[in-house]
């Protein structure tokens, strides 16, 4: 049950970050004279990098770490 709740909270977090990446981040983090479509695309690329890096880092640390599988995405 706790695994289900943890996954739910994690994906809800990615949902909120995805919405913010499309609506808020381009205006907040990129110059005003940049094309809005390019700013939105770059925001989603940054979100994608974060989405991919978590399982990749879990896989890398579970292989080179102590052997204990602590990341749920590496199973």
PEDA-V343578 format. One record per residue. N is the residue number from 0. SS is DSSP state (A for helix, B for strand, O for the rest). OMEGA is omega in whole degrees, 0 to 359 (none if undefined). NEAR is the number of other ideal C-beta (glycine too) atoms within 12 Angstrom. Layout:
n=N ss=SS omega=OMEGA near=NEAR
n=N ss=SS omega=OMEGA near=NEAR
//
This chain:
n=0 ss=O omega=181 near=7
n=1 ss=A omega=176 near=9
n=2 ss=A omega=178 near=12
n=3 ss=A omega=180 near=11
n=4 ss=A omega=178 near=12
n=5 ss=A omega=178 near=15
n=6 ss=A omega=178 near=15
n=7 ss=A omega=179 near=14
n=8 ss=A omega=180 near=14
n=9 ss=A omega=180 near=21
n=10 ss=A omega=173 near=17
n=11 ss=A omega=176 near=14
n=12 ss=A omega=177 near=18
n=13 ss=A omega=176 near=21
n=14 ss=A omega=178 near=16
n=15 ss=A omega=178 near=17
n=16 ss=A omega=177 near=23
n=17 ss=A omega=177 near=22
n=18 ss=A omega=178 near=17
n=19 ss=A omega=179 near=21
n=20 ss=A omega=180 near=29
n=21 ss=A omega=188 near=22
n=22 ss=A omega=190 near=17
n=23 ss=O omega=188 near=18
n=24 ss=A omega=180 near=26
n=25 ss=A omega=180 near=26
n=26 ss=A omega=186 near=17
n=27 ss=A omega=190 near=14
n=28 ss=A omega=182 near=16
n=29 ss=O omega=182 near=21
n=30 ss=O omega=182 near=13
n=31 ss=O omega=182 near=11
n=32 ss=O omega=178 near=8
n=33 ss=O omega=176 near=17
n=34 ss=O omega=182 near=13
n=35 ss=A omega=179 near=18
n=36 ss=A omega=178 near=13
n=37 ss=A omega=177 near=15
n=38 ss=A omega=178 near=25
n=39 ss=A omega=179 near=26
n=40 ss=A omega=178 near=19
n=41 ss=A omega=177 near=22
n=42 ss=A omega=179 near=29
n=43 ss=A omega=176 near=24
n=44 ss=A omega=177 near=17
n=45 ss=A omega=176 near=23
n=46 ss=A omega=178 near=27
n=47 ss=A omega=179 near=17
n=48 ss=A omega=177 near=16
n=49 ss=A omega=180 near=21
n=50 ss=A omega=181 near=22
n=51 ss=A omega=187 near=16
n=52 ss=A omega=181 near=17
n=53 ss=A omega=178 near=22
n=54 ss=A omega=179 near=18
n=55 ss=A omega=180 near=17
n=56 ss=A omega=177 near=20
n=57 ss=A omega=178 near=21
n=58 ss=A omega=181 near=20
n=59 ss=A omega=182 near=15
n=60 ss=A omega=178 near=20
n=61 ss=A omega=178 near=20
n=62 ss=A omega=184 near=15
n=63 ss=A omega=183 near=11
n=64 ss=O omega=185 near=15
n=65 ss=O omega=181 near=9
n=66 ss=O omega=178 near=10
n=67 ss=O omega=180 near=11
n=68 ss=O omega=182 near=15
n=69 ss=O omega=181 near=15
n=70 ss=O omega=181 near=21
n=71 ss=A omega=182 near=18
n=72 ss=A omega=181 near=23
n=73 ss=A omega=181 near=20
n=74 ss=O omega=none near=11
//
